[in-house]
Amino acid sequence: MPKPIIIAITGSAGKSTTKEMLAAILSRRLTILKTNGNLNDVYHTHLYRKQLTRRHLAAVLEYGMSGPGQIAAHCRILQPDISIITNVGSAHIGKFGGSIVRLANAKSEIIAGMKKSGLLVINADDPNTRYLPISTHQGPLYRVSQQKKADIYATDLSLTKTGSYFTAHTKSHAFRLFIPVIAKHNIHNALFAIAVADYLGFTKDDIRIGLANFQRLPHRLTILASQGGRILIDDTYSANPHAVRAAIDVLASFPNRPKIAILGSMLSLGILSTKAHQTIGTYLDERQIDQIITFGEEAKAIAIGALAKGFPKDRVHAFLQRKVMHAYLANHLPKKAVILIKGSHAMHMVDTVRFLQQKRRES
């Protein structure tokens, strides 16, 4: 019996969505094993190895890390035949002394640890990929992009309330498809999945149907209704500067509605924390968000960054206590507003989503 194809996904953001997209395509023809939810640490990779059976033809696994050596450990347990590096961002950068180079070195463990003849897929739009030792990889390399021509790239993006349409270009085909998620960064996630599926010989119909039917994980840019005709964007699963900016872009894309950002602290940023939060405040001002509400000690720097750019003081509110913030939200959210809720998982921003949903049920 042939051994299953081991497909490993690492990166600072997008691992879980890429995994779900790719699994949706591959499962149309193959029996696969995939990471359960976001259980992507070394301990769970041990468990996934034990779960593999003769019926599995592929495994689509996230290789998570919060420090050096962890991705290498994943690879020793299950050596990847195919590896995807979604991006090199600032998630967990506090564990690397604030150095993007040291963080990239840790991500690069997947290049050293994978099969030498295997496929490596990287993000051509991420400037930090320059810190990856791509030249040491001996196997095929696919670059994906939504900004320029690449091995796999996207054009003609159109965002709707229910999802995103775009044209995918592979080495042999160009075809229109739909993914049931919003936000431009999800196009990158789809391109990673398309790259691997195309390499493995899946047809454009396999890809189109698989992506159209993939199931998004909860608390990742989930659109919810609230009282007063308000729309909630629940993106509370996690937060890092790259992901927060992407979520703000989604918020800004809603026309003719008040736009409110409720942002909890981004944790594990170390010495870069204050600057990273202030930069988010600057970006909120640039994207013309109408009201900023922060929660947590570190998140106060978001408010400081926005105010430094001239954001109106009466439209910035910083809270340290959840009950106090909820009391404010109960009486100060305009009708028809679009409200983004996001923060690091440990900030429990999902509690605020539930609070706002409960207010709808009570109204």
N, C-alpha and C positions, 0 to 999 in steps of 0.2 A: 504493500500500500504506500502511495506517495505521502510524504510528510505535508502537513498543512502549510500554506503560505503564511508567514508571520509578517503582518503589516503593523508597524509601530509609528505612533504619532506623538511628537513632543512639540513644545512651543509655549510661549508665555500666555497666549490666548487662542481660542478657537479649537482646542483639542477635541472637546466633547461633541461639538456640532459637526466637525469634520468627520469624526468617527461615526456618528449617526448617519450622516449623508452617505459615506462610503459603504457602510453596512447595508443601507437600504438598497443600494445598487447591486452589491455582490450577492445579497440573499435572494435575488431573483433567479439566480442560477446555481448558487453554492450553499451548502450548509456551513454556517460560520459560527464562530464564537466571538463575542465582543465584550469590551469592558462594560461592566454593570454600572450604569449611572456615571459617577465620577470617581469610582473606586480604583485609583490609578497609581497607588504607591507600590513599592517593591514587594511588600507582603502579599498584596493581591495578585501581582504577577506570578508569584509562586502558586497561588490558588488556581489561576487560569491555566497554568501548565498542567496541573493535575486534572483539570476539567476537560482538556483536549482529548478527543477520542478518534477512532478511525473514521467516523462519519464526517468529522470536520475537515473541510478542504481549505479553509482560511480562518485566520484570527485577526481581528481588527482591534488593536489594543492601544490605549493611551499609556505613555511612559511619563508619569509625573515626577517632579523633583522639587525639592526646596533647598538643596545644597549639592556641592560637588560630590561625584562618585555614585550618585543614585541612578543616573541613567545607565552608566556602565554596569551597575548591578542588575538592572532590568535586562540588559543585553546578554549578560551571562546566563540568565534564567531562560530566556527565549530570544535567540539571536534573530534580528529582523532580516527578512528577505527584501523588504521594501520599507523605507523610512520617509516620514514627512516631518519637516520642521516648519511649523506654521508661521512663526515669527520669533524674533529675539527682542522682547520688551522688558519692562521693568518689574514684572511680577517677581517677588522674592528677592529683588536686587539688594535689599538690606542685608541678606545673608551673604552677600558677596562684596561687602564693604563699599557699596554704591558703584561698583565698577561694571559697566556693560560688557567689557572685554572678558572679565572673569566669568560673568554669567554666560556669555556666548561660549566660552571654553567648556563649561559644564554641559550646555546643550550639544556641543560637538562630540560628546562621548557617544552619541548615537551613530555618528559617522564612523568612528573608530570601531564601534562594537558590532556593526551590521555586517552582513555578508559582503565581501569585497566586490562581487559581481552584481549586487542588488541595485534596485532603482532608488535613487535619492531625489526627493521633491522639495524644492525650496520656494520661498516667496521673493520674486524679483522686485517687488515694490517696497520691501522692507530694507532701508539703508543699513540696518545692523547686520544683515547677512554678510557684509564685507568682513566681519570678524570670524566667520566660519571658515574652517580650512577645506574649502570645497575642492581645491586642487589635489588633495590627498585621496579623494574618492576615485576608485578605479572603475566603477560601474557606470551605467547610464545615469544622466542627470536631467531632470525636467525642471524648468523654471516656469512659474505661473505668474500672470499679471492681469490687472484690469486697467493698467495705465499705458501699456505699450505692447507691441508684438513680442511674443515669447513662445516657448514650446506649447504651452496651453494658455490661452488668454480669452478675455471677455470683451465684448463691445456692445453698444446699444442698450445700456442698462435703463430699465424703467421700473420705478418703485410704485407700488399700489398699496392700498390698505390691507390687502390679503397676502402680499408677497412681492416677489421680484421677478421680472422677466429680463433675460439677456441672451445674447448670442455667444455660444461657446465655440472656440476655434481650437481644434486639435491638429495634429500633424497631417491628418487625412480628411477631416470633415469640418464643416461649420454648420451649426444647427441651433435653432431657437429653443429655449426651455424656460421653465418656471420653477421657482423654489418657494415654498410656503412660509418664508421668513422675510422680514424687512432688514434693511441696513446694508450699506455697501460692503462692510467687512465680511458679511455672509457670502458674498460672491467669491471672495478668496477661498473660503471654506469649501464651497461647491467646486471650485477649480482644482483644489487638491484632490477631492474625490474623483473628479473627472479624469485627472491625470493618471491616477492609479488604475481606474476602471479601463481607460483607453489602452494603457500599457498591457493589461491582462487580456485584452481582446474583447471586451464587452462592447456591444453595439450602441449606436447613438440612441436607439429606442430603449434599450436597457437603462441607459443613463438618464434619459428624459423621464421615463416612468418612475424609476427609483427615486430620483430627486423630488419629483412632484408629490410623492407619497411618504417621504421621510417624516418621522415623528420628532418634533422639536422637544428637547428636554425642558422641564418647567423652570420658571424664573429667569429666562433668557429672552429679553425683549418680548415678553408676552403682553399682548394688548388686552386690557380688561375694561369693562364698563363700570362707571361709578355714578353716584347720585348727581343730579343737576346737569346731566348730559356730559359729564366729564369723562375723559379717557385716561386710564392709568397705563403706564408702560412699566411693567414689572421686570426689572433687570437686576434683581437683588442677589443672584447667585454668588457673584464675586465682583471684584473691582480692581483695576490697575489703570494707570494713566491712559494707555492705549484704548482700553475697553470703554472707559468713561467718555473719552472724546468721541468714540464711535456712537455711543448711546446718545450723547448730546446732539450729534448730527441727525439721528433719527427724530429726536424731539423737535429740532429746528425745522424738519421737513413738513410738519403739519401746518397747513396754511390757515389763516383767518381764525386762529384760536389763541387765547392766552397760553403761554408756555412757561411751565414751572418745573424747576429742577430741585428735587429733594435728594441730597447727596450725603451719605455717611462717609466716614473716614476710609481711606485706602491704607491698609496696614502692610507691614513687612517691607516698607520702602527705606528704612534706615535713615542714613544721613541725607538722603535726597527727599525725604518726606515733605518738609516745609515748601521747598521749591516746587515739587511736583503738584502739591495741592494749590499753591498760588497760580501755577500755570493753568490749571483747570478753571480757576476763577477768571483769568484773562480770556480763556476760550469761551466761557459762557457769555462774556460781554461781546466778544467778536461775533458770536452766533445769534446775538440779539434775543437772548432768553429774557422773559419778562420778570421773573421772580426767582430768587435763589434762597433755598433753605438748607442749612447744613446741620449735621448731627455728629457730635463727637469732637474730642479735643483736637485731633489732627485736622479735621475738616474745617476748623475755624480759619485756616489759612486759605481755603477757597474763597471765603467771604473777603478776606484781606486782599487777595489778588484781584477780585472783581472791583472792589472799592478803589484800589489803586489805579484802575483803568477808567475811573469816572462813573462806575455803575451807581445808580441812585441809591442812597443809603436807606431810604424807606422801603426798598424792595429787596433788601438783604437781611436775613434773619438766621442767627447762629444759635443752636441749642445744644445743651449737654445732657439734658434729662428728657427721656422719651415721652413721659407723661405731659411735660410742659409743651413739647413740640406738638403732640397730638391735640392738646387743648387749643393751640393756635390753629392747627389745620382744620379743626372742626368748625371754625367760624371765619376763616380768611381765604378760602379757595374760591376764585370766581367760577361761575357757571360756564360750561362749555370748555373749560381749561383742559389742556393736555399736560399730564403730570408724570415726569420721569422719577422713579424711585430706584436708587442704586447705591451700593456701598460694599465693602468687604463682607464676606460671609459672616465673620465674627461680629459684625455690627448689627446683625439681625434686622436688616431693613425690611425683610418680608413681614415683620410685625406691623410696620406702617402700612404696607399694602393691605393686610388683613383689617387693620383699623378703618381704612378708607372704604373697603368693601363692606364692612359691618355697618358703616354709616349709611351706605346705600340701602342695605336691607332694612334699616330702621326708618328710612325716609318714606 
